[in-house]
Structures are given as C-alpha cells and as structure tokens.
Amino acid sequence: METRRVKGGFLAVVGFILSPLSWWNDLVVNLPLAYAFGVGVALISRDWFLPGVIAGYWLTNVVGFILLHKGAIDVISGEAKPYTTHSLAKDFVISIGYTGLVVVLVVFGILTVPDSILSALGG
C-alpha cells in the first residue's frame, strides 16, 4: 500500500510539472518540450513544424493531467482506481484551450525553427 502511495506521489508531482496548472510550467517545461518535438518533426518536413509543436504541447499537457490525476488517486484513495475515458476527455479539452496560445506564438514568429539547428542536423 505504501509503495503505491509513493509511486502515486511521484506521478502526481511529474504530472503537475507537465500540466498547465502551474503558472511557470509552460515557459520552463512544456514549450521547450513542444518546441523540441516540433523541431524533430520539422526534420522530416519544415512544414510540419507548427503541427509538431501543437502535438508536442498537447501531449505534454494531456500526459501531465493523466499523471496528476492517476497519482493523486493513488495517494488519496485506499484502493487503485482506473483512469476513465471521461477523465481523459476532460483533460484533453482543457489542453486544447491552452493550445491556442502556442498557435499564436508560432503564427507571430515567436517560436520558429532556427536555420542553424536544421542545417546542423542536416535538414
């Protein structure tokens, strides 16, 4: 029982860091991860940068909510409970709301693929 609670606490902390619930996480964690994902996808096709950033941002937020939810349940509850489709749907809808910000950052050129990175990686 204690192992599940420790594991749940770890999952909840990682989930909180990835989720959009902390005011600092986008700048420090999610945007760099989403940017790296977008640059990686842009190595296949430069046109895929924006969709890659969006997908990376969604993934960090959704995974953050899932880990936070699952971890909190493990810590608080006396028994393990499954992560439901309803919980996933709710976490996904919240993440879509934050995606608008990332799209605006890319559209206005605040997030771009630097030519130096692409040329250094052979893209």
ZAMARGU-4260 file (C-alpha; in steps of 0.2 Angstrom, whole numbers, plus 5000, padded with zeros to 4 digits):
<rodrens>
0) 5000/5000/5000 | 5014/5012/5004 | 5023/5008/4988 | 5008/5013/4978 | 5006/5030/4988
5) 5025/5034/4985 | 5023/5030/4966 | 5007/5040/4966 | 5016/5055/4974 | 5029/5054/4961
10) 5017/5053/4947 | 5007/5067/4954 | 5022/5078/4955 | 5028/5074/4937 | 5010/5077/4931
15) 5009/5094/4940 | 5025/5099/4932 | 5019/5094/4915 | 5001/5100/4917 | 4996/5118/4914
20) 4991/5120/4932 | 5007/5128/4937 | 5010/5146/4931 | 5028/5143/4926 | 5027/5126/4918
25) 5024/5132/4900 | 5039/5143/4899 | 5051/5131/4908 | 5045/5114/4903 | 5031/5112/4891
30) 5036/5125/4877 | 5054/5118/4877 | 5047/5100/4875 | 5034/5105/4862 | 5047/5115/4853
35) 5060/5101/4853 | 5046/5089/4847 | 5042/5102/4833 | 5060/5104/4828 | 5061/5085/4827
40) 5046/5083/4816 | 5052/5098/4805 | 5067/5087/4801 | 5055/5077/4790 | 5047/5092/4783
45) 5049/5110/4788 | 5030/5112/4785 | 5027/5100/4799 | 5035/5112/4812 | 5018/5120/4818
50) 5008/5104/4819 | 5023/5096/4828 | 5024/5110/4841 | 5005/5109/4843 | 5005/5090/4845
55) 5020/5091/4857 | 5011/5104/4868 | 4995/5093/4868 | 5005/5078/4873 | 5014/5087/4887
60) 4998/5094/4894 | 4987/5078/4892 | 5001/5067/4899 | 5003/5079/4914 | 4984/5079/4918
65) 4984/5060/4916 | 4999/5058/4928 | 4992/5070/4940 | 4975/5063/4941 | 4982/5045/4942
70) 4995/5049/4955 | 4983/5059/4966 | 4970/5045/4966 | 4984/5033/4971 | 4990/5044/4985
75) 4972/5049/4992 | 4962/5033/4989 | 4963/5017/4999 | 4962/5007/4983 | 4968/5009/4965
80) 4955/5016/4953 | 4956/5016/4934 | 4958/5031/4923 | 4942/5033/4914 | 4938/5039/4897
85) 4928/5053/4905 | 4944/5059/4914 | 4954/5058/4898 | 4941/5068/4888 | 4941/5082/4901
90) 4960/5083/4902 | 4960/5083/4883 | 4948/5098/4882 | 4957/5108/4894 | 4973/5105/4884
95) 4965/5111/4868 | 4961/5128/4877 | 4980/5131/4880 | 4985/5126/4863 | 4978/5142/4856
100) 4992/5151/4865 | 5005/5140/4857 | 4997/5143/4839 | 4998/5162/4842 | 5016/5161/4847
105) 5021/5151/4831 | 5010/5162/4820 | 5018/5178/4826 | 5035/5171/4824 | 5039/5170/4842
110) 5043/5151/4840 | 5052/5146/4824 | 5064/5133/4818 | 5081/5141/4818 | 5090/5138/4801
115) 5106/5134/4812 | 5098/5120/4820 | 5091/5112/4804 | 5107/5114/4795 | 5117/5107/4809
120) 5106/5092/4809 | 5107/5090/4791 | 5089/5096/4787
</rodrens>
